[in-house]
Amino acid sequence: MKSAAVAAAAVSGGQLAFAQGKSATSFTPVSGEDEDLFFKISLAQWSLNKKLRGGDLDNLDFPAYTKKNFNIHALEYVNQFWPSAEKSYTRDLLKRTDDLGMKNVLIMIDDEGHLGDQNEEKRKQSVENHYKWVEAAEILGCHAIRVNAGGEGSELDVAHAATKSLTTLSQFAADYGISVIVENHGGYSSRASWLASVIRNTGMVNCGTLPDFGNFIIDRKPGGERYDLYLGMKELMPYARGVSAKSHEFDEDGNETAKDFYRLLKIVKDAGFRGYIGIEYEGSTLSQDDGIKATKELLIKVGKTLI
């Protein structure tokens, strides 16, 4: 564990600067096709969820598969595909990435309880369930874990519970040099103004956001409430320690049919972000491999216009 004081001063606007220096607005150069862009490209493991769920790809082989098939050198994991958070397993994964010259960026955490739970015992247990993933992230050399701020109840009640949970978890993570970042991931968290308020109220410099291009859906029912994508990105980017480039379908020119990647990446750049943008393909027309490649090509094409 790293020795460090927990910085709990109020968070101001603009890019967060983690006191221990593991800021997502800076990165270690890794060879690849994104060297001249204002951002670096990583691959979110969820893009290959069908292969991983179907047994065609093992978590330990994800780094080699990513490097060989996509020439991407930075990785974003999903804990659902890990058989264990045991340190021996994590060190095995680290050895593989080190041997390949890969960068481990973050771990996305799901299914560990609700950080916005109104039941105090369950809420505290959820916080503690995340501790092992903080430790795994440190072993891998990641800068962050991605968590969810879900819960049942009113906006105010869930915000209060989530703020308490994120504060405690961020205090724990600070001693490991790890940031705790929250994705707009459905429910209240997809209302960007709500999530930005929760992050500010933690008062923790290592608590931030992972803005996702496609997750501003508050109510998934047909005709349910949606939050404006571009407004949401502007509201979340001041706290961003990563960005998720969600993609679905592409036109004949290689552009995403439902999202203006130029407008989105300009918002990201104008916010001063210079970190990793993770590819997260969720489309159905292209195969997962081809969707990843199409998203990468689009990021590079648009990114070059913003140099």
Backbone torsions as a table, in degrees:
resi	resn	phi	psi	omega
1	MET	NA	138.0	178.4
2	LYS	-78.6	143.4	176.9
3	SER	-88.5	119.6	-178.8
4	ALA	-159.9	145.6	176.0
5	ALA	-77.9	142.3	178.3
6	VAL	-80.2	118.8	-179.4
7	ALA	-89.1	113.5	-176.0
8	ALA	-119.4	25.7	177.6
9	ALA	-70.0	157.2	-179.7
10	ALA	-59.7	141.3	-179.0
11	VAL	-86.9	128.7	177.7
12	SER	-96.9	175.2	178.6
13	GLY	-69.0	172.4	-177.8
14	GLY	86.6	-179.1	-176.6
15	GLN	-64.9	135.5	176.0
16	LEU	-71.9	140.9	177.2
17	ALA	-120.4	102.0	-178.7
18	PHE	-66.8	128.2	-172.3
19	ALA	-58.9	-26.2	-178.3
20	GLN	-88.2	2.8	171.1
21	GLY	88.2	4.2	-179.9
22	LYS	-95.3	63.8	-176.9
23	SER	-82.5	140.3	177.6
24	ALA	-78.2	-3.2	177.9
25	THR	-91.3	7.5	173.5
26	SER	-136.0	160.7	-178.3
27	PHE	-154.6	158.6	174.3
28	THR	-86.4	123.3	-178.8
29	PRO	-57.4	134.2	175.8
30	VAL	-127.5	138.2	-177.1
31	SER	-59.9	140.0	-179.5
32	GLY	169.7	-169.5	-176.1
33	GLU	-92.8	5.6	-176.6
34	ASP	-108.9	16.1	-172.4
35	GLU	-63.3	-28.6	-176.4
36	ASP	-98.1	4.1	-179.2
37	LEU	-88.5	165.4	178.2
38	PHE	-79.2	-6.7	179.3
39	PHE	-132.1	168.1	172.8
40	LYS	-110.8	151.9	-177.1
41	ILE	-102.3	130.8	173.2
42	SER	-123.4	167.1	178.3
43	LEU	-115.1	122.1	174.4
44	ALA	-77.4	127.3	-174.7
45	GLN	-59.3	-26.5	-179.3
46	TRP	-59.8	-25.6	178.7
47	SER	-58.7	-22.9	-178.9
48	LEU	-112.4	27.9	-173.8
49	ASN	-61.0	-32.5	-179.5
50	LYS	-66.7	-43.5	178.1
51	LYS	-65.5	-40.9	-178.3
52	LEU	-69.9	-42.3	178.9
53	ARG	-69.8	-33.6	-176.5
54	GLY	-83.9	-3.9	178.5
55	GLY	85.1	6.9	178.8
56	ASP	-82.3	-13.7	179.2
57	LEU	-144.0	131.2	178.3
58	ASP	-96.1	149.4	-179.7
59	ASN	-53.8	-40.2	-178.6
60	LEU	-67.4	-21.2	-179.7
61	ASP	-95.8	-3.7	179.9
62	PHE	-57.2	-43.7	179.3
63	PRO	-60.4	-48.2	-178.4
64	ALA	-64.7	-40.7	-179.9
65	TYR	-62.2	-41.6	-178.6
66	THR	-65.8	-44.5	-179.4
67	LYS	-66.4	-44.9	-175.9
68	LYS	-69.0	-44.6	-170.8
69	ASN	-90.7	-22.9	-173.8
70	PHE	-126.4	-6.5	-175.3
71	ASN	51.8	42.3	174.3
72	ILE	-110.3	137.5	-169.8
73	HIS	-118.1	14.9	-179.9
74	ALA	-138.0	141.8	-167.0
75	LEU	-125.7	137.7	172.4
76	GLU	-120.4	115.0	-175.0
77	TYR	-89.9	162.8	173.0
78	VAL	-125.1	123.4	-173.2
79	ASN	-62.6	-20.4	179.3
80	GLN	-60.7	-23.5	-176.2
81	PHE	-97.9	4.9	177.0
82	TRP	-94.3	128.7	175.7
83	PRO	-73.7	-17.4	-175.2
84	SER	-163.2	149.7	172.6
85	ALA	-102.5	15.1	178.8
86	GLU	-60.4	143.2	-176.4
87	LYS	-61.3	-34.3	180.0
88	SER	-64.2	-38.7	178.6
89	TYR	-67.9	-43.4	-179.5
90	THR	-63.1	-39.3	179.0
91	ARG	-67.9	-32.6	175.5
92	ASP	-63.9	-43.9	177.6
93	LEU	-63.7	-41.1	178.9
94	LEU	-60.5	-42.3	-180.0
95	LYS	-59.8	-40.2	-180.0
96	ARG	-64.7	-43.0	-179.5
97	THR	-69.3	-38.6	177.7
98	ASP	-62.4	-43.5	-179.6
99	ASP	-62.0	-30.4	-178.0
100	LEU	-91.8	-7.4	-176.9
101	GLY	71.6	34.0	-177.3
102	MET	-97.1	154.7	177.4
103	LYS	-105.3	126.9	174.2
104	ASN	-91.8	122.9	-170.7
105	VAL	-99.0	-53.7	-177.2
106	LEU	-160.8	168.9	173.1
107	ILE	-122.7	126.6	175.5
108	MET	-87.9	127.2	-174.3
109	ILE	-109.0	125.4	174.7
110	ASP	-130.2	166.2	170.8
111	ASP	60.4	34.5	176.0
112	GLU	-118.5	26.7	-179.3
113	GLY	95.3	172.7	-176.2
114	HIS	-103.4	118.5	179.3
115	LEU	-68.5	-16.9	176.7
116	GLY	-103.3	22.0	-178.5
117	ASP	-65.2	137.5	179.4
118	GLN	-79.1	-18.4	175.3
119	ASN	-80.8	116.1	-172.5
120	GLU	-61.5	-39.4	180.0
121	GLU	-65.6	-44.1	179.6
122	LYS	-67.5	-37.1	179.3
123	ARG	-62.9	-47.1	179.6
124	LYS	-63.4	-37.5	178.9
125	GLN	-65.7	-37.9	178.1
126	SER	-61.8	-43.7	177.9
127	VAL	-57.9	-48.5	-177.6
128	GLU	-65.6	-31.0	178.4
129	ASN	-62.9	-23.5	-178.7
130	HIS	-84.3	-14.5	-174.1
131	TYR	-59.9	-40.4	-177.9
132	LYS	-65.0	-27.3	179.9
133	TRP	-79.0	-29.7	171.3
134	VAL	-61.5	-44.1	-180.0
135	GLU	-65.2	-39.7	177.7
136	ALA	-65.0	-40.0	179.7
137	ALA	-63.1	-39.2	178.6
138	GLU	-64.7	-43.9	179.8
139	ILE	-58.5	-42.8	-177.4
140	LEU	-74.4	-16.2	-176.1
141	GLY	84.5	18.5	176.3
142	CYS	-69.1	161.4	175.1
143	HIS	-96.9	-14.3	-172.7
144	ALA	-159.1	162.7	161.2
145	ILE	-115.1	142.4	175.2
146	ARG	-97.8	129.2	-178.8
147	VAL	-124.1	172.8	177.3
148	ASN	-113.2	150.3	-178.6
149	ALA	-114.6	46.9	-176.7
150	GLY	-86.6	167.2	178.2
151	GLY	167.1	159.5	178.3
152	GLU	-98.7	140.8	179.6
153	GLY	134.9	-170.6	179.8
154	SER	-72.5	162.1	177.5
155	GLU	-54.2	-44.3	-176.8
156	LEU	-66.8	-43.5	-178.0
157	ASP	-67.0	-43.6	179.7
158	VAL	-66.9	-38.9	178.0
159	ALA	-61.1	-42.4	-179.3
160	HIS	-63.4	-46.3	-178.9
161	ALA	-66.7	-43.5	-179.2
162	ALA	-64.5	-37.7	178.7
163	THR	-63.1	-43.8	178.2
164	LYS	-61.9	-45.0	-178.1
165	SER	-64.5	-45.7	-178.3
166	LEU	-66.1	-34.8	177.8
167	THR	-64.0	-48.7	179.6
168	THR	-62.7	-45.5	-178.7
169	LEU	-65.1	-39.5	179.4
170	SER	-67.5	-35.6	175.6
171	GLN	-62.2	-43.3	177.2
172	PHE	-63.8	-46.1	-174.8
173	ALA	-68.9	-27.0	-178.1
174	ALA	-59.7	-36.4	-180.0
175	ASP	-69.6	-12.4	177.9
176	TYR	-104.8	1.0	-177.4
177	GLY	72.2	26.5	-175.3
178	ILE	-113.3	138.2	173.1
179	SER	-92.3	151.5	175.6
180	VAL	-111.0	114.1	-175.2
181	ILE	-120.4	141.3	-173.9
182	VAL	-111.2	130.2	177.7
183	GLU	-91.4	145.0	165.7
184	ASN	-69.5	107.2	-165.3
185	HIS	-138.3	40.3	179.0
186	GLY	96.1	160.9	-179.6
187	GLY	62.7	-149.5	-177.2
188	TYR	-60.4	-30.2	-176.3
189	SER	-65.5	-19.7	177.9
190	SER	-84.0	-5.0	170.1
191	ARG	-90.3	98.8	-168.9
192	ALA	-56.4	-38.6	179.7
193	SER	-61.9	-36.9	177.6
194	TRP	-65.4	-48.2	-177.7
195	LEU	-65.7	-41.6	178.8
196	ALA	-60.4	-38.7	178.6
197	SER	-65.3	-41.9	178.4
198	VAL	-61.0	-45.7	-179.8
199	ILE	-61.1	-46.9	179.6
200	ARG	-59.0	-41.2	-174.4
201	ASN	-73.1	-13.4	174.5
202	THR	-70.0	-28.5	-178.0
203	GLY	67.4	16.6	-176.1
204	MET	-106.0	127.6	-177.6
205	VAL	-73.2	-15.6	178.2
206	ASN	-103.5	22.0	174.9
207	CYS	-115.4	122.5	-176.4
208	GLY	-146.3	-156.5	-175.7
209	THR	-123.8	161.3	169.3
210	LEU	-125.7	82.0	-179.3
211	PRO	-60.4	130.6	-178.5
212	ASP	-114.4	129.7	-176.7
213	PHE	-60.6	-23.0	-170.8
214	GLY	-120.4	7.5	-171.8
215	ASN	-111.2	36.3	177.3
216	PHE	-95.8	43.9	179.3
217	ILE	-107.4	107.5	-176.6
218	ILE	-78.9	-42.7	-180.0
219	ASP	-125.5	115.4	-174.4
220	ARG	-80.8	-1.6	176.4
221	LYS	-66.8	152.5	177.0
222	PRO	-53.0	127.1	-178.6
223	GLY	77.7	8.3	-178.2
224	GLY	-69.0	167.2	-174.8
225	GLU	-65.1	135.2	174.5
226	ARG	-121.2	151.0	176.4
227	TYR	-106.0	142.2	-177.9
228	ASP	-59.9	123.3	-175.4
229	LEU	-57.2	-48.4	-172.9
230	TYR	-75.3	-37.0	174.1
231	LEU	-64.2	-43.7	-179.5
232	GLY	-60.3	-42.9	179.0
233	MET	-62.7	-42.3	179.4
234	LYS	-62.4	-36.1	-177.3
235	GLU	-76.5	-28.3	-177.4
236	LEU	-92.7	-24.0	-174.0
237	MET	-62.4	-31.3	178.5
238	PRO	-60.2	-18.0	-177.6
239	TYR	-114.1	11.1	-171.0
240	ALA	-76.0	134.5	172.0
241	ARG	-120.8	16.2	177.6
242	GLY	175.9	162.5	178.2
243	VAL	-138.3	139.9	178.8
244	SER	-111.1	114.6	179.8
245	ALA	-87.5	83.7	179.0
246	LYS	-73.1	131.2	179.1
247	SER	-135.1	155.2	179.6
248	HIS	-131.7	-70.0	-175.2
249	GLU	-124.7	153.2	-176.9
250	PHE	-127.6	147.7	176.2
251	ASP	-88.8	-175.4	-175.0
252	GLU	-67.8	-16.6	178.5
253	ASP	-94.3	2.8	178.9
254	GLY	84.6	11.1	178.5
255	ASN	-91.8	147.7	176.7
256	GLU	-69.2	132.0	-171.2
257	THR	-75.5	-23.5	-174.3
258	ALA	-111.0	-5.7	-175.9
259	LYS	-138.2	138.8	177.9
260	ASP	-89.1	96.7	-177.1
261	PHE	-63.4	-31.8	177.6
262	TYR	-63.6	-48.2	-179.1
263	ARG	-63.1	-40.0	-178.9
264	LEU	-67.8	-46.1	-178.7
265	LEU	-68.9	-29.0	175.4
266	LYS	-67.2	-39.2	175.7
267	ILE	-60.3	-43.7	-179.9
268	VAL	-62.1	-47.2	-178.7
269	LYS	-66.1	-43.7	-177.6
270	ASP	-63.0	-23.0	177.7
271	ALA	-78.4	-5.5	179.8
272	GLY	88.4	10.7	-178.1
273	PHE	-73.7	134.6	179.6
274	ARG	-138.1	31.4	-175.9
275	GLY	-105.6	-147.8	-177.0
276	TYR	-91.0	133.7	170.2
277	ILE	-109.1	119.8	-175.9
278	GLY	-92.4	130.7	175.3
279	ILE	-75.2	127.0	176.4
280	GLU	-134.4	89.0	-178.7
281	TYR	-84.8	129.9	179.4
282	GLU	-132.4	22.7	-177.6
283	GLY	-78.0	174.5	-177.7
284	SER	-122.4	-16.5	-178.4
285	THR	-78.2	-48.3	177.0
286	LEU	-87.6	156.5	172.1
287	SER	-67.2	165.6	-179.5
288	GLN	-61.7	-42.1	179.1
289	ASP	-62.1	-47.0	-178.0
290	ASP	-68.6	-33.6	177.5
291	GLY	-66.2	-38.7	176.2
292	ILE	-62.7	-46.2	-179.5
293	LYS	-62.8	-40.9	-179.5
294	ALA	-65.7	-39.0	179.2
295	THR	-67.4	-41.5	177.8
296	LYS	-61.4	-45.7	179.8
297	GLU	-60.7	-39.7	179.6
298	LEU	-67.5	-42.3	178.2
299	LEU	-60.1	-44.3	-179.5
300	ILE	-66.5	-43.5	-179.5
301	LYS	-60.3	-47.9	-179.0
302	VAL	-72.7	-39.9	-179.3
303	GLY	-58.3	-35.9	-179.2
304	LYS	-67.9	-24.7	178.0
305	THR	-79.4	-10.8	-176.5
306	LEU	-111.3	12.4	179.0
307	ILE	-67.3	NA	NA
